[in-house]
Amino acid sequence: MQYQEAVDYLYSRLPVFQNVGGRAFKPGLETTIALCEILGNPQDFFPIVHVGGTNGKGSSSHMLAAILQKAGYRVGLYTSPHLKSFTERIRVDGIAVSEGYVAKFVSDQITNIDNLSPSFFELTVALALKYFKDEAVDIAVVEVGMGGRLDSTNIVKPILSLITNVSLDHVQFLGDTRPKIAAEKAGIIKANTEVVISEYDPETAPVFNAYSEALSAPIVYADGLIETDDPEMLSDRLLVKVVKNDYDEELAGEFYLDLMGHYQAKNLGGVLVSSSILRQKGFTLTAAHIRDALGSVGEITGLKGRWHRLGSCPTTYCDTGHNYAGLSLALGQFISLPSSNKRLVIGFVSDKDIDGVLGLFPSDGVYYFCQPQNARALSAEALADKAYKRGLKGTVFADVNQALEAARRDSEPTDTIFVGGSTFVVADLIEL
């Protein structure tokens, strides 16, 4: 079986959430446990940092992986979804799993796939863990897919859990309040194992505290110990000044991040505390390793799409934020940019609360409505109708690349352009 055959088989044989949404959601760990038992329980052969949360878990995972790599460790990194290629989900030292490995794994496991009927995500988790074992990683950073308690990744026994934050997303699966969602996220907390919460929330803290106490899991709220000034966007870095770090004084001062979204300042505290805990566990992570890594996360790990600069004159950014909390942060930063005209290229999938998030978009913007090349896409026409009712006016395009081309064509050099709304719109960008 060749790589493309293998991927086509996975997409046709197994339900894929990014394509069919809720029909692919398969809560529970039984199938993943069964698959990994067949594979020799690869997750037991290396230490793991497990990263969950509503927003920021992907960026935080990449930051931690970059720090560990900079310190000389062989690091596995599992994240989802991918932007361009399936292989992006599974990396060792920033290099994506080879197409040949994927093809052989799928070919070898066809009988087990037929017998167990795993979801696409369940099989991908098993593939990642087997690959990390075969590659003899020193440590792996594993990002939760959805929720935590019943997520396929939750078969792992981590040495540290990191939960970034909780906001409303996937409410049809995880619950319609932050405390309900927090209970799902808290499912990755393990007995006698430290858990770091990046952002304290009085609504969700009692949930995390209860899980922590029941499991004798030491809990740390990073933003209660780490104080930062407002981030400052430089030409090619985001300057975040840590004016106080009561957890580890050595990790205070200035940090120059190559991930330039202002929201990364919220992720930084959780990453710094997690790094300090890993140091306590014997990992040799110097302050220099940490600072250098945070200045080159994209180069080290291959991360794209987080407040990613696509060009200048007009200044153009894309961002994969796709729920209310994520979009509010990205749009807040976009609106703050000096600009003659603000142009926004946006598209969404159909199973999101579009009416809610449209209220975040500036009423004086010029809009270019498009749709992702995805089975769950909301049509550009339907989006334009919904936006019009919110006072947002623009033009309809078949895809994001046509829309962006038109926005650039219409722009003065002093205009600004934002591309986003859905992760899958950003993924469709040819130039990314």
C-alpha angles and dihedrals in degrees: 000000000000123000096257091048090051094050092044088051092051093049094046099039101039131050110252117203096209089058106035104019119204095011087071095050109110111173118202138064102239098098094045090048090051092049093048092048088056088050093051097261095282091184090073095063101072139028117263137204108207115207125194139157139112100267131014098026093114094048091045091050092052092046092053092045090050092051093050092046092049088054090057101258123138101242133195117205125193119186138153151254107022123224104208112357133025089231091068089077093069121048138164115198089347094304116119120238111270120259088233092058091050092049093050093045093052092044091050093048102046093107091050091046090053092047099044102030095212123188118251089256094049092053092045092053091051091047091051095050092047091049092051090052092048090049091050095230118192091219138350132216110211122192120209115241102210129349108333114236095072098021115124091239090063092086087083124099102217129199088217136014123207122193113185104194145309128246136147112290133129087015092165089066106026104035138275099259132058093243091053091049090045089057089058093046090047089061089087091063108109132201116277091356124121118249124197121202111198097201126033116222120181090214096055103028093083089057093051092043092053092051091045093051094045092051098037087238112156108234129205126188102208099200090056090061103032123061123190136185119236108289118254121214112222125185095278107359141050111235113214116180113206100204094178134021110174091175097057119002092196089067097062130100129055125351121187108204124196087203095082104189109119087227089070087078086068090052094045096073094055091046093050094049090046090051090051091051090050088052089054088052092057104269111138101231112156124197087249091054090052096047094044093047094050089055093057109029093133093051094044100044106019096243115167138170101044107119086325117184111228099178150321135246088062098030106229129190134176126197133186095215105131110167131066096267095044095045093046090059096045094045091046089058092045093050090051092059115103107251144159092212130005114221121188127197106196141169136163144193116251100243097063128096093259096167091057097050095043088069088068095062121096114258092216094056126112109235134213108188120204140153133234119249090247135115091240094052122139105225116251089236093054090047091051090052092050092046092049089058087056092051094256112134132189149113132294123238133181096235143000096261093057090045094050092047090054092047091052092046090053095046134102114219089255095055123102128221129203123195120193148071095142133038087229093057089056090046090057093060108116093206097052 
